[in-house]
């Protein structure tokens, strides 16, 4: 989203979602706002600076879906199984995500053009 506050207000007022964790991650060049409904979470992203991957994404594609996230119990085992099946990994090892959970990303070339995040439960 180019304007995180505007997007969060839209999801609150139009869709009835409540705000959750908000963080600025300057080392990744991103600001994050989690929005919740019972059983669902949406992670809104906005760039911090012009050189972040999110800024480049917005420049190329505009606002919209950035990635899907799947929760798994064993992230290392899941990554190993995916790699064994020939899935191209962006992250061969997990890293800390915005909520402090360990995450890893699969390359869109291996997922029909969609960036996929694997998040440990």
N, C-alpha and C positions, 0 to 999 in steps of 0.2 A: 504494500500500500504506500502511496506517496505521502499520505497524511494519516498517521496512526491514530491520532485522537479523533479525527473525523470518522474513520472507519469503525473505531470502537463505539462511538455514539450511535452510528447506524445499526450495528449489531445489537446494541442495548435497546434502542427505542423501537426499531422495526422488527427485530427477531426475538426480543425478550431475553436475550442472553445477559449473564452477569459477568462482570470483570473479575479475573483472577490475577495471577502473578503478572507483574510488569517489571521488565528488566531492560537495561541498556547494556549491551555487550560490545564495548568499543573495540576489543581485540578481534571481533568478527565483523565489525562494521554494521551492526544490526540492533534495532530496538524491537522488543517483543512484548506483545500484550496477549495473554490467554483469555479467551471468552468461553463461558460454560453454559450449557443446558444440561439437565439431568441425562447422564449417559453419553454426552458429546462434549468435545472440546475442539475449539478452533484456535489456532495460533496465528495471530496477525503479525506481520513483519514489516518493518520500514527501515530504509537505509540510514546509517549514520555515516555521513561522508559520501563523496562521489565515487570512491574507488572500491566500495564493497561489492560482493557478489550480488546482493539484493539490489543495489543501485544499477548494476549492469543488467540484471534481469528486468527491472522496470523499464530501462531504456530500450531494450530489445523487444519486450513483449507487452509492456504495460501492466497495469494492476490485474491481479487474478491469482489463480492457483499456482503456488510455488512448489509445494511437495506434499506427498501423503506420508503419514507416519503409521507404522505398525508396531504394536507392543509385543515383545517376546519375553519368555522366561530366561533363556540362556543366549545372550547376545553373541558370545564367542562361538558357541556351537552353531548358531544360526548362520553367522558369517562364514564359518568353515563349510557348512553344507551348501550355501549359495555359491561360494567360490568353486567347490567341487563340481557343481552343475554348470560351471562356466559363466556365472553371473559376474559382470565387471563391478568391482567394488571401488568406491571413492575412498572409503576408510577401511583398511584391512584390519585395524584395531579400533575398538570403541574410544570415544572421546566424551568429555562432559557436555551435556546438552543444556539448554536454557533453564530447565527445571532442576538441574543437578543430576538427572538420570544419565546413564551412559547411552550414547547414540552412535550410529554409523550410517553412512549413506551409500546407496547403490547408484551406479551411473545410469542416467536416463537411456543410454544406448541399450542397456540390458532390460529395460522396463517399459518398452513401448513409448519412449519419449518423456516419461514422467520421472521426476526425481523422487526416490523412495528413501525414507528414513526408517531405520530399525531402531527401536527404543526399548531398553531393558525395563521390565516391569518393576 
